[in-house]
Amino acid sequence: MTATPPGSGPVLQLLASALQFWIKQQCDAVDQLELQLHGSALQLLRGRLEGVTLVASGVEFAGLPLERVELRSGPIQLQTGLLLKGQAVTLDHPFAVRGQVLFSGRGLDRGLGDHRWRGLADGLAQELLDSPTLGELAITDGVLVLAAGGAGDQPKRQLATRPEAVNGALELHSLDGQRRTRLPADPNIRIERACIRAGGLELHGEAQVSP
């Protein structure tokens, strides 16, 4: 589903469809997607959009499932001439987005099993559980639980952690305060708040998107 302001006209409607197509191309899967464009047709003809509000669910990006995504972008510069000629929308300049994403425990467990994230998963196991591989991840009773071992004669190890945003990155802290690890940070993403909510991991922050 695509939404635009009332009376937006065919130009903004066309752009909304083009942006929806572009966003879906960046993702492995999107179940539901709603867009609201902010600006006027006149601004658009001058190659500027005041911003976009996006709400999506059932998203899979780079092998990592996201339950829900809510974002609001800053101003976007684009080439409208190509769009009006029936060509794909072209975004020429980086733009800022702010918002939040929600990961379910099941989704995180499945995503960290993907080969693209296996190195991160095993790094967490090494740092927090003294184990070479991560067995599973779950979110229960308001905490994020990591587990390893349990196969053959290896005892199962578990550690309950809480997520925290520290200096723009995500850290996991054990409840007893004895262990912590900082997840690798993307310089284009700044995490401002992290919490366990509704049985999932919710992250709030901002990012720079480079087309």
N, C-alpha and C positions, 0 to 999 in steps of 0.2 A: 504494500500500500504506500502511495506517495501523497503527501499533503503539502499544499502551498497556501499562502494567504488568500482570503476571499478576494475575488476580482483581480487575481494576479495576471490573467491573460495568457495567451498561448506561448509567449516567449519563456516566461518563468515555468510554465508547465512542461515545455520542451526541455528546459534545463534540468528540472527536477527528475525527469525520466533519464536523462543522460547521466546525472550524478548518481542516481540509483544504480544504473548499469555499471558505472565506474567503481562504486563501492563494492558491488558484488564480485567484480573481477579481482579485487584485492583479497578476497576471502575464499576459503575452501568451501564454505557453506553459510547460508543465511536463511533462517526459517521465516522470520518476519522483519520487515524494515519499514519505518516511517520517517519521512523527511519533511521538514518545514523550512522553506527558504525565506530569508529576511532581506528585504530590499525592494526596489521598484524595477519595472521594465526599463525605465530610462537609465537607471544606474547600470543595469545589466548590459544595455547596448553600449555603454561606455567601458565595459569590461570589468565591472566591479560588482560583487555581491556582498552585502553587509555581513552575512553569516548564514550558517546552516545548523539547524537542530536535528539531531539524529537519535532515534530510539530503535534498537534492534534486539532481537532475542534469537536463541538457537544459532549463535554465530560460532564458526570454527575458523580460526586464523592461524596459519602456519602450524597446523596440527594441534592447536590448543583450544579446547571448547570454552566458550564464554556463554553463560546463561543469559545475561542481559548487558546491554551497553547503552549508556545515555551520554551524549556528547553535544557540545555547542561550540562551533568554530568562531574564530574571529573573521575579519574581512578576507575575501578570496578574490584574487585577480585571475581572470580567465579570458581566453580568446573566443568571443561570441561569434565572430565572422564565420569560423569553421562550423560552429554549431548550426547557424542559420542555413548553411549550405548542405546540411544533412550529414556532416562528418562528426566524428567522436569529439566529445568535450576535451579541451586541452587546458590543464592547470599549469601555469608557467612559474609560479612563485610558491615558496613554502608558506604555510599558514598555521596559526596556533589553534589548538582545540583544548577544551577543558571538560571534565565530566567524571564519570565513574563507570567501573565495570564490575560485574559480579561473576565469580567462579563458584560452581558447586564442588563439593568434595569429590563426588564421583567423576566429574569432568576433569578436575585437576589430576586425579589418579590415572585416568585414561590418557590425558595429554602428556604427562611425564613419562609414560611408557612408550611414547612415540620416539623414533630414532633421533628426531631433531632436538628432543629435550632430554634424552637419556643422560647426556653428560651432566646437565644441571641436576637431575634426580640423583645420580650417583655421587655428585659433589655434596649434596645435602646429607646423604647417608654417611659419607666419610666424615664430614664436619660434626654432625650431631649424634650419630649412632656408632661411630667407629666401625663402620661396615662398608665394604666396597660397593655394594649395590643397594638401592632402595627397593623394598618389597612392596609397600603400599602406602597410600596416604588417605586419610579420612578426616572429615570435620564432624565432630560430635561434642555435645555438651558445651558448646561455645569455645572449643579449642581445636587446633589443627594438630593431628596426631600422625607422626611418621613411624613406620615400622620396617624392620629388616630381619633377616634370618628366619628361623622356624622350619627350615628344610633339613631333612636328615637328622644329624645329631647336633645341629646348630640351634642354640636357644633363640627364641624370638625376642627382639629388642624393640621397645616402644618408647617414644618420647613425646609428651604433650607440649605444644608450643603456642605462643601467641604472636601474631604478626604486628610489626610496628614500622611506621614510616620514619626513617632517620636520615636527615640530610638529603632528601630527595630519592632515597632508595628504600627497598623493602628488606627488613631484617626479620628473622625468626628467633624468638627468645624462649628458652625452656622455662617452664613455670617455676622451677626451683632456682632460676637465676644463674645456674652453673654454665650453661652453654648458650651460644648465640652464633648466628651466621648471617652474613650479608649476601643477598643475591646479586649476581652481576647486573650492573645498571647500564641502561641505554642512555647515552648523553642527551638524546632528544626527548626523554621522558622524565618527568619529575613527579614522584609519588608524594602526596601531601598528607594523606591519611590512609590507614589500613585497619580493618576491623573484621571480626566474624559477625555476620548478620544473616538471619533467615537461613541458617545452615550452610552458609557459603562464605567465601573470602571476598570482601568488597574493598576495592581500591579507588581512591579519589586522587586526581592530579591533573597535570597539564602536559601537553606534548607539542612538538613541532613536527608537522607533516611535510615531507619533501616529495612532491609528485615525481 
